[in-house]
């Protein structure tokens, strides 16, 4: 297994233009404060599953939901995708915009509270990487809206944590991790879609203390059938 750092997106981010993020309230404040804790929260590298699934695709329009500091969005843009990327946190959006500028690519960063607003248009690839949140998030509704925003032939890639890492201690009955099958069921897909992948996988990561650990993630990949 490839060893990865544990600093990856694990929440609803949103970035970008001076668009109104309706109803953001305290959720935006919490995420802004989370980002202000450090100059860099995540690894700065694109998600491994995204790279594996998107490497061979013909570039088109991509939407990154919860883009955080922008590593996935920037990587897609370097591969020729026309990328829209959203996050709730204005701090994250500003940081991601800087990373895109440093990489010499253009990304349309838009700030959205995805519970209330969603980017316009249809997309050939929509990603939701570790789309979890420590504040309220209507995850199922947002992912269903994402599936509806796929262009014919477009793909929705959802990568989630499948459980706590092996170094986690204590009980958290308030936290649940949907299985791949549960995620597919929550999408309420019609016959216009096909499920290409719904599986769990283990990966070796570096723990916060620098030692190696293991955590399990899940991948759901859905394609909208061509008209």
Secondary structure by P-SEA (a helix, b strand, c coil): cbbbbccccccbbbbbcccccccccaaaaaaaaaaacccccccccccaaaaaacccccccbbbbccccccaaaaaaaaaccbbbbbbccaaaaaaaaaaaaaaccccbbbbcccccccccccccbbbbcccccccccaaaaaaaaaaaaccccbbbbbbbbcccccccccccccbbbbcaaaaaaaacccccccccccbbbbbbbbccccccbbbbbbbbbbbbccc
